[in-house]
Amino acid sequence: MSNVVFFDTAAKRRVEPARSVTIRTFNDAFRRSFIGGIVVETAAVLALSEPDRMALIRAVRRFERFHAGNDPRGERDFGAVEAAGERWFWKIDAYDRTMRSYSPDPTDPGVTIRVLTVMRADEY
């Protein structure tokens, strides 16, 4: 499927393909709860003090500043936050159940494992 964005010119609003909406729904649920996938924290995250690490995790879970610049496909799979005086990224990838390649259908939880990685910006 292409990354075509549709516009309803009469209503002057973006119309997103149903696939993007479904992926966004799964990604949001996983990011907010950390349930239904694997969460990976890089060495820089693990090196934080526990209060700073918890503040970072809360910032990731509460992130809502999505726009065309950081979410061009409308799937909410990437974000940047500030915590502990530094810039941090989080990224969600959808893998197949063997974790050897990307999911054949990220809209189907039966064939997909989501992995959310939290990293310092310079680790990207």
Chimera marker file (.cmm) of the C-alpha trace (Angstrom):
<marker_set name="trace">
<marker id="1" x="0.000" y="0.000" z="0.000" r="1" g="1" b="0" radius="0.5"/>
<marker id="2" x="1.329" y="3.426" z="-0.859" r="1" g="1" b="0" radius="0.5"/>
<marker id="3" x="1.700" y="6.306" z="1.547" r="1" g="1" b="0" radius="0.5"/>
<marker id="4" x="-0.910" y="8.339" z="-0.297" r="1" g="1" b="0" radius="0.5"/>
<marker id="5" x="-2.720" y="10.921" z="1.786" r="1" g="1" b="0" radius="0.5"/>
<marker id="6" x="-6.249" y="11.775" z="0.760" r="1" g="1" b="0" radius="0.5"/>
<marker id="7" x="-8.025" y="15.049" z="1.393" r="1" g="1" b="0" radius="0.5"/>
<marker id="8" x="-11.740" y="15.727" z="1.626" r="1" g="1" b="0" radius="0.5"/>
<marker id="9" x="-11.668" y="19.148" z="-0.024" r="1" g="1" b="0" radius="0.5"/>
<marker id="10" x="-15.262" y="19.938" z="0.903" r="1" g="1" b="0" radius="0.5"/>
<marker id="11" x="-14.585" y="19.392" z="4.613" r="1" g="1" b="0" radius="0.5"/>
<marker id="12" x="-10.936" y="20.587" z="4.327" r="1" g="1" b="0" radius="0.5"/>
<marker id="13" x="-9.590" y="17.697" z="6.336" r="1" g="1" b="0" radius="0.5"/>
<marker id="14" x="-7.160" y="14.847" z="5.875" r="1" g="1" b="0" radius="0.5"/>
<marker id="15" x="-8.701" y="11.446" z="5.143" r="1" g="1" b="0" radius="0.5"/>
<marker id="16" x="-6.414" y="8.614" z="6.180" r="1" g="1" b="0" radius="0.5"/>
<marker id="17" x="-6.518" y="5.093" z="4.831" r="1" g="1" b="0" radius="0.5"/>
<marker id="18" x="-8.156" y="2.609" z="7.234" r="1" g="1" b="0" radius="0.5"/>
<marker id="19" x="-4.865" y="0.690" z="7.448" r="1" g="1" b="0" radius="0.5"/>
<marker id="20" x="-3.064" y="3.696" z="8.979" r="1" g="1" b="0" radius="0.5"/>
<marker id="21" x="-5.882" y="4.231" z="11.459" r="1" g="1" b="0" radius="0.5"/>
<marker id="22" x="-5.714" y="0.572" z="12.555" r="1" g="1" b="0" radius="0.5"/>
<marker id="23" x="-1.920" y="0.641" z="12.947" r="1" g="1" b="0" radius="0.5"/>
<marker id="24" x="-2.151" y="3.922" z="14.867" r="1" g="1" b="0" radius="0.5"/>
<marker id="25" x="-4.720" y="2.408" z="17.229" r="1" g="1" b="0" radius="0.5"/>
<marker id="26" x="-2.461" y="-0.582" z="17.994" r="1" g="1" b="0" radius="0.5"/>
<marker id="27" x="0.646" y="1.606" z="18.350" r="1" g="1" b="0" radius="0.5"/>
<marker id="28" x="-1.084" y="4.068" z="20.682" r="1" g="1" b="0" radius="0.5"/>
<marker id="29" x="-2.463" y="1.284" z="22.884" r="1" g="1" b="0" radius="0.5"/>
<marker id="30" x="0.942" y="-0.386" z="23.150" r="1" g="1" b="0" radius="0.5"/>
<marker id="31" x="2.874" y="2.843" z="23.786" r="1" g="1" b="0" radius="0.5"/>
<marker id="32" x="0.468" y="4.018" z="26.474" r="1" g="1" b="0" radius="0.5"/>
<marker id="33" x="0.349" y="0.699" z="28.340" r="1" g="1" b="0" radius="0.5"/>
<marker id="34" x="3.522" y="-1.216" z="27.345" r="1" g="1" b="0" radius="0.5"/>
<marker id="35" x="1.208" y="-4.238" z="27.076" r="1" g="1" b="0" radius="0.5"/>
<marker id="36" x="1.111" y="-6.370" z="23.952" r="1" g="1" b="0" radius="0.5"/>
<marker id="37" x="4.706" y="-6.156" z="22.784" r="1" g="1" b="0" radius="0.5"/>
<marker id="38" x="8.325" y="-5.830" z="23.828" r="1" g="1" b="0" radius="0.5"/>
<marker id="39" x="9.863" y="-2.675" z="25.301" r="1" g="1" b="0" radius="0.5"/>
<marker id="40" x="13.599" y="-2.167" z="24.774" r="1" g="1" b="0" radius="0.5"/>
<marker id="41" x="15.575" y="0.419" z="26.736" r="1" g="1" b="0" radius="0.5"/>
<marker id="42" x="19.059" y="1.260" z="25.491" r="1" g="1" b="0" radius="0.5"/>
<marker id="43" x="22.136" y="1.468" z="27.720" r="1" g="1" b="0" radius="0.5"/>
<marker id="44" x="21.721" y="5.251" z="28.027" r="1" g="1" b="0" radius="0.5"/>
<marker id="45" x="18.174" y="4.804" z="29.341" r="1" g="1" b="0" radius="0.5"/>
<marker id="46" x="19.251" y="2.138" z="31.810" r="1" g="1" b="0" radius="0.5"/>
<marker id="47" x="22.089" y="4.373" z="33.039" r="1" g="1" b="0" radius="0.5"/>
<marker id="48" x="19.612" y="7.033" z="34.213" r="1" g="1" b="0" radius="0.5"/>
<marker id="49" x="18.715" y="7.340" z="37.858" r="1" g="1" b="0" radius="0.5"/>
<marker id="50" x="15.453" y="5.566" z="38.617" r="1" g="1" b="0" radius="0.5"/>
<marker id="51" x="13.474" y="8.841" z="39.014" r="1" g="1" b="0" radius="0.5"/>
<marker id="52" x="14.829" y="10.171" z="35.685" r="1" g="1" b="0" radius="0.5"/>
<marker id="53" x="14.150" y="6.843" z="33.965" r="1" g="1" b="0" radius="0.5"/>
<marker id="54" x="10.565" y="6.815" z="35.251" r="1" g="1" b="0" radius="0.5"/>
<marker id="55" x="10.078" y="10.425" z="34.098" r="1" g="1" b="0" radius="0.5"/>
<marker id="56" x="11.303" y="9.435" z="30.632" r="1" g="1" b="0" radius="0.5"/>
<marker id="57" x="8.980" y="6.426" z="30.469" r="1" g="1" b="0" radius="0.5"/>
<marker id="58" x="6.028" y="8.602" z="31.560" r="1" g="1" b="0" radius="0.5"/>
<marker id="59" x="6.902" y="11.127" z="28.826" r="1" g="1" b="0" radius="0.5"/>
<marker id="60" x="6.918" y="8.362" z="26.205" r="1" g="1" b="0" radius="0.5"/>
<marker id="61" x="3.604" y="6.923" z="27.392" r="1" g="1" b="0" radius="0.5"/>
<marker id="62" x="1.936" y="10.367" z="27.476" r="1" g="1" b="0" radius="0.5"/>
<marker id="63" x="3.336" y="11.644" z="24.168" r="1" g="1" b="0" radius="0.5"/>
<marker id="64" x="0.620" y="13.192" z="21.975" r="1" g="1" b="0" radius="0.5"/>
<marker id="65" x="2.428" y="15.842" z="19.880" r="1" g="1" b="0" radius="0.5"/>
<marker id="66" x="1.963" y="14.110" z="16.537" r="1" g="1" b="0" radius="0.5"/>
<marker id="67" x="1.967" y="16.143" z="13.331" r="1" g="1" b="0" radius="0.5"/>
<marker id="68" x="2.834" y="15.677" z="9.661" r="1" g="1" b="0" radius="0.5"/>
<marker id="69" x="6.517" y="16.369" z="10.347" r="1" g="1" b="0" radius="0.5"/>
<marker id="70" x="7.008" y="13.523" z="12.830" r="1" g="1" b="0" radius="0.5"/>
<marker id="71" x="4.141" y="11.238" z="11.765" r="1" g="1" b="0" radius="0.5"/>
<marker id="72" x="3.768" y="11.437" z="7.965" r="1" g="1" b="0" radius="0.5"/>
<marker id="73" x="1.897" y="8.106" z="7.653" r="1" g="1" b="0" radius="0.5"/>
<marker id="74" x="-0.394" y="8.713" z="10.616" r="1" g="1" b="0" radius="0.5"/>
<marker id="75" x="0.786" y="5.522" z="12.360" r="1" g="1" b="0" radius="0.5"/>
<marker id="76" x="2.227" y="7.111" z="15.519" r="1" g="1" b="0" radius="0.5"/>
<marker id="77" x="5.342" y="4.981" z="15.482" r="1" g="1" b="0" radius="0.5"/>
<marker id="78" x="7.949" y="7.604" z="16.441" r="1" g="1" b="0" radius="0.5"/>
<marker id="79" x="8.343" y="10.497" z="18.847" r="1" g="1" b="0" radius="0.5"/>
<marker id="80" x="10.869" y="12.723" z="20.587" r="1" g="1" b="0" radius="0.5"/>
<marker id="81" x="10.659" y="13.832" z="24.223" r="1" g="1" b="0" radius="0.5"/>
<marker id="82" x="12.752" y="15.816" z="26.675" r="1" g="1" b="0" radius="0.5"/>
<marker id="83" x="13.708" y="14.243" z="30.006" r="1" g="1" b="0" radius="0.5"/>
<marker id="84" x="16.639" y="14.449" z="32.426" r="1" g="1" b="0" radius="0.5"/>
<marker id="85" x="17.919" y="17.464" z="30.490" r="1" g="1" b="0" radius="0.5"/>
<marker id="86" x="18.334" y="15.504" z="27.252" r="1" g="1" b="0" radius="0.5"/>
<marker id="87" x="16.434" y="14.648" z="24.068" r="1" g="1" b="0" radius="0.5"/>
<marker id="88" x="15.136" y="11.084" z="23.760" r="1" g="1" b="0" radius="0.5"/>
<marker id="89" x="13.490" y="9.184" z="20.911" r="1" g="1" b="0" radius="0.5"/>
<marker id="90" x="11.061" y="6.310" z="20.966" r="1" g="1" b="0" radius="0.5"/>
<marker id="91" x="10.264" y="4.123" z="17.981" r="1" g="1" b="0" radius="0.5"/>
<marker id="92" x="7.764" y="1.319" z="17.398" r="1" g="1" b="0" radius="0.5"/>
<marker id="93" x="8.554" y="-1.399" z="14.864" r="1" g="1" b="0" radius="0.5"/>
<marker id="94" x="6.217" y="-4.226" z="13.865" r="1" g="1" b="0" radius="0.5"/>
<marker id="95" x="7.915" y="-7.620" z="13.422" r="1" g="1" b="0" radius="0.5"/>
<marker id="96" x="6.645" y="-11.021" z="12.382" r="1" g="1" b="0" radius="0.5"/>
<marker id="97" x="6.101" y="-13.587" z="15.130" r="1" g="1" b="0" radius="0.5"/>
<marker id="98" x="9.592" y="-15.070" z="14.620" r="1" g="1" b="0" radius="0.5"/>
<marker id="99" x="11.195" y="-11.614" z="15.110" r="1" g="1" b="0" radius="0.5"/>
<marker id="100" x="13.302" y="-12.251" z="11.987" r="1" g="1" b="0" radius="0.5"/>
<marker id="101" x="11.653" y="-9.725" z="9.673" r="1" g="1" b="0" radius="0.5"/>
<marker id="102" x="9.005" y="-7.045" z="9.567" r="1" g="1" b="0" radius="0.5"/>
<marker id="103" x="5.391" y="-8.075" z="10.016" r="1" g="1" b="0" radius="0.5"/>
<marker id="104" x="3.597" y="-9.114" z="6.841" r="1" g="1" b="0" radius="0.5"/>
<marker id="105" x="0.530" y="-7.260" z="8.152" r="1" g="1" b="0" radius="0.5"/>
<marker id="106" x="0.944" y="-4.835" z="11.085" r="1" g="1" b="0" radius="0.5"/>
<marker id="107" x="-2.850" y="-4.523" z="11.271" r="1" g="1" b="0" radius="0.5"/>
<marker id="108" x="-3.085" y="-8.179" z="12.353" r="1" g="1" b="0" radius="0.5"/>
<marker id="109" x="-1.972" y="-8.864" z="15.955" r="1" g="1" b="0" radius="0.5"/>
<marker id="110" x="-1.982" y="-12.586" z="15.170" r="1" g="1" b="0" radius="0.5"/>
<marker id="111" x="1.091" y="-12.180" z="12.940" r="1" g="1" b="0" radius="0.5"/>
<marker id="112" x="2.704" y="-9.134" z="14.581" r="1" g="1" b="0" radius="0.5"/>
<marker id="113" x="4.910" y="-8.396" z="17.577" r="1" g="1" b="0" radius="0.5"/>
<marker id="114" x="5.413" y="-4.708" z="18.319" r="1" g="1" b="0" radius="0.5"/>
<marker id="115" x="8.768" y="-3.567" z="19.691" r="1" g="1" b="0" radius="0.5"/>
<marker id="116" x="9.057" y="-0.136" z="21.280" r="1" g="1" b="0" radius="0.5"/>
<marker id="117" x="12.628" y="1.112" z="21.654" r="1" g="1" b="0" radius="0.5"/>
<marker id="118" x="13.468" y="4.066" z="23.911" r="1" g="1" b="0" radius="0.5"/>
<marker id="119" x="16.855" y="5.668" z="23.234" r="1" g="1" b="0" radius="0.5"/>
<marker id="120" x="18.828" y="8.849" z="23.705" r="1" g="1" b="0" radius="0.5"/>
<marker id="121" x="18.735" y="10.896" z="20.482" r="1" g="1" b="0" radius="0.5"/>
<marker id="122" x="22.430" y="10.334" z="19.752" r="1" g="1" b="0" radius="0.5"/>
<marker id="123" x="21.866" y="6.544" z="19.854" r="1" g="1" b="0" radius="0.5"/>
<marker id="124" x="19.470" y="6.632" z="16.877" r="1" g="1" b="0" radius="0.5"/>
<link id1="1" id2="2" r="1" g="1" b="0" radius="0.2"/>
<link id1="2" id2="3" r="1" g="1" b="0" radius="0.2"/>
<link id1="3" id2="4" r="1" g="1" b="0" radius="0.2"/>
<link id1="4" id2="5" r="1" g="1" b="0" radius="0.2"/>
<link id1="5" id2="6" r="1" g="1" b="0" radius="0.2"/>
<link id1="6" id2="7" r="1" g="1" b="0" radius="0.2"/>
<link id1="7" id2="8" r="1" g="1" b="0" radius="0.2"/>
<link id1="8" id2="9" r="1" g="1" b="0" radius="0.2"/>
<link id1="9" id2="10" r="1" g="1" b="0" radius="0.2"/>
<link id1="10" id2="11" r="1" g="1" b="0" radius="0.2"/>
<link id1="11" id2="12" r="1" g="1" b="0" radius="0.2"/>
<link id1="12" id2="13" r="1" g="1" b="0" radius="0.2"/>
<link id1="13" id2="14" r="1" g="1" b="0" radius="0.2"/>
<link id1="14" id2="15" r="1" g="1" b="0" radius="0.2"/>
<link id1="15" id2="16" r="1" g="1" b="0" radius="0.2"/>
<link id1="16" id2="17" r="1" g="1" b="0" radius="0.2"/>
<link id1="17" id2="18" r="1" g="1" b="0" radius="0.2"/>
<link id1="18" id2="19" r="1" g="1" b="0" radius="0.2"/>
<link id1="19" id2="20" r="1" g="1" b="0" radius="0.2"/>
<link id1="20" id2="21" r="1" g="1" b="0" radius="0.2"/>
<link id1="21" id2="22" r="1" g="1" b="0" radius="0.2"/>
<link id1="22" id2="23" r="1" g="1" b="0" radius="0.2"/>
<link id1="23" id2="24" r="1" g="1" b="0" radius="0.2"/>
<link id1="24" id2="25" r="1" g="1" b="0" radius="0.2"/>
<link id1="25" id2="26" r="1" g="1" b="0" radius="0.2"/>
<link id1="26" id2="27" r="1" g="1" b="0" radius="0.2"/>
<link id1="27" id2="28" r="1" g="1" b="0" radius="0.2"/>
<link id1="28" id2="29" r="1" g="1" b="0" radius="0.2"/>
<link id1="29" id2="30" r="1" g="1" b="0" radius="0.2"/>
<link id1="30" id2="31" r="1" g="1" b="0" radius="0.2"/>
<link id1="31" id2="32" r="1" g="1" b="0" radius="0.2"/>
<link id1="32" id2="33" r="1" g="1" b="0" radius="0.2"/>
<link id1="33" id2="34" r="1" g="1" b="0" radius="0.2"/>
<link id1="34" id2="35" r="1" g="1" b="0" radius="0.2"/>
<link id1="35" id2="36" r="1" g="1" b="0" radius="0.2"/>
<link id1="36" id2="37" r="1" g="1" b="0" radius="0.2"/>
<link id1="37" id2="38" r="1" g="1" b="0" radius="0.2"/>
<link id1="38" id2="39" r="1" g="1" b="0" radius="0.2"/>
<link id1="39" id2="40" r="1" g="1" b="0" radius="0.2"/>
<link id1="40" id2="41" r="1" g="1" b="0" radius="0.2"/>
<link id1="41" id2="42" r="1" g="1" b="0" radius="0.2"/>
<link id1="42" id2="43" r="1" g="1" b="0" radius="0.2"/>
<link id1="43" id2="44" r="1" g="1" b="0" radius="0.2"/>
<link id1="44" id2="45" r="1" g="1" b="0" radius="0.2"/>
<link id1="45" id2="46" r="1" g="1" b="0" radius="0.2"/>
<link id1="46" id2="47" r="1" g="1" b="0" radius="0.2"/>
<link id1="47" id2="48" r="1" g="1" b="0" radius="0.2"/>
<link id1="48" id2="49" r="1" g="1" b="0" radius="0.2"/>
<link id1="49" id2="50" r="1" g="1" b="0" radius="0.2"/>
<link id1="50" id2="51" r="1" g="1" b="0" radius="0.2"/>
<link id1="51" id2="52" r="1" g="1" b="0" radius="0.2"/>
<link id1="52" id2="53" r="1" g="1" b="0" radius="0.2"/>
<link id1="53" id2="54" r="1" g="1" b="0" radius="0.2"/>
<link id1="54" id2="55" r="1" g="1" b="0" radius="0.2"/>
<link id1="55" id2="56" r="1" g="1" b="0" radius="0.2"/>
<link id1="56" id2="57" r="1" g="1" b="0" radius="0.2"/>
<link id1="57" id2="58" r="1" g="1" b="0" radius="0.2"/>
<link id1="58" id2="59" r="1" g="1" b="0" radius="0.2"/>
<link id1="59" id2="60" r="1" g="1" b="0" radius="0.2"/>
<link id1="60" id2="61" r="1" g="1" b="0" radius="0.2"/>
<link id1="61" id2="62" r="1" g="1" b="0" radius="0.2"/>
<link id1="62" id2="63" r="1" g="1" b="0" radius="0.2"/>
<link id1="63" id2="64" r="1" g="1" b="0" radius="0.2"/>
<link id1="64" id2="65" r="1" g="1" b="0" radius="0.2"/>
<link id1="65" id2="66" r="1" g="1" b="0" radius="0.2"/>
<link id1="66" id2="67" r="1" g="1" b="0" radius="0.2"/>
<link id1="67" id2="68" r="1" g="1" b="0" radius="0.2"/>
<link id1="68" id2="69" r="1" g="1" b="0" radius="0.2"/>
<link id1="69" id2="70" r="1" g="1" b="0" radius="0.2"/>
<link id1="70" id2="71" r="1" g="1" b="0" radius="0.2"/>
<link id1="71" id2="72" r="1" g="1" b="0" radius="0.2"/>
<link id1="72" id2="73" r="1" g="1" b="0" radius="0.2"/>
<link id1="73" id2="74" r="1" g="1" b="0" radius="0.2"/>
<link id1="74" id2="75" r="1" g="1" b="0" radius="0.2"/>
<link id1="75" id2="76" r="1" g="1" b="0" radius="0.2"/>
<link id1="76" id2="77" r="1" g="1" b="0" radius="0.2"/>
<link id1="77" id2="78" r="1" g="1" b="0" radius="0.2"/>
<link id1="78" id2="79" r="1" g="1" b="0" radius="0.2"/>
<link id1="79" id2="80" r="1" g="1" b="0" radius="0.2"/>
<link id1="80" id2="81" r="1" g="1" b="0" radius="0.2"/>
<link id1="81" id2="82" r="1" g="1" b="0" radius="0.2"/>
<link id1="82" id2="83" r="1" g="1" b="0" radius="0.2"/>
<link id1="83" id2="84" r="1" g="1" b="0" radius="0.2"/>
<link id1="84" id2="85" r="1" g="1" b="0" radius="0.2"/>
<link id1="85" id2="86" r="1" g="1" b="0" radius="0.2"/>
<link id1="86" id2="87" r="1" g="1" b="0" radius="0.2"/>
<link id1="87" id2="88" r="1" g="1" b="0" radius="0.2"/>
<link id1="88" id2="89" r="1" g="1" b="0" radius="0.2"/>
<link id1="89" id2="90" r="1" g="1" b="0" radius="0.2"/>
<link id1="90" id2="91" r="1" g="1" b="0" radius="0.2"/>
<link id1="91" id2="92" r="1" g="1" b="0" radius="0.2"/>
<link id1="92" id2="93" r="1" g="1" b="0" radius="0.2"/>
<link id1="93" id2="94" r="1" g="1" b="0" radius="0.2"/>
<link id1="94" id2="95" r="1" g="1" b="0" radius="0.2"/>
<link id1="95" id2="96" r="1" g="1" b="0" radius="0.2"/>
<link id1="96" id2="97" r="1" g="1" b="0" radius="0.2"/>
<link id1="97" id2="98" r="1" g="1" b="0" radius="0.2"/>
<link id1="98" id2="99" r="1" g="1" b="0" radius="0.2"/>
<link id1="99" id2="100" r="1" g="1" b="0" radius="0.2"/>
<link id1="100" id2="101" r="1" g="1" b="0" radius="0.2"/>
<link id1="101" id2="102" r="1" g="1" b="0" radius="0.2"/>
<link id1="102" id2="103" r="1" g="1" b="0" radius="0.2"/>
<link id1="103" id2="104" r="1" g="1" b="0" radius="0.2"/>
<link id1="104" id2="105" r="1" g="1" b="0" radius="0.2"/>
<link id1="105" id2="106" r="1" g="1" b="0" radius="0.2"/>
<link id1="106" id2="107" r="1" g="1" b="0" radius="0.2"/>
<link id1="107" id2="108" r="1" g="1" b="0" radius="0.2"/>
<link id1="108" id2="109" r="1" g="1" b="0" radius="0.2"/>
<link id1="109" id2="110" r="1" g="1" b="0" radius="0.2"/>
<link id1="110" id2="111" r="1" g="1" b="0" radius="0.2"/>
<link id1="111" id2="112" r="1" g="1" b="0" radius="0.2"/>
<link id1="112" id2="113" r="1" g="1" b="0" radius="0.2"/>
<link id1="113" id2="114" r="1" g="1" b="0" radius="0.2"/>
<link id1="114" id2="115" r="1" g="1" b="0" radius="0.2"/>
<link id1="115" id2="116" r="1" g="1" b="0" radius="0.2"/>
<link id1="116" id2="117" r="1" g="1" b="0" radius="0.2"/>
<link id1="117" id2="118" r="1" g="1" b="0" radius="0.2"/>
<link id1="118" id2="119" r="1" g="1" b="0" radius="0.2"/>
<link id1="119" id2="120" r="1" g="1" b="0" radius="0.2"/>
<link id1="120" id2="121" r="1" g="1" b="0" radius="0.2"/>
<link id1="121" id2="122" r="1" g="1" b="0" radius="0.2"/>
<link id1="122" id2="123" r="1" g="1" b="0" radius="0.2"/>
<link id1="123" id2="124" r="1" g="1" b="0" radius="0.2"/>
</marker_set>
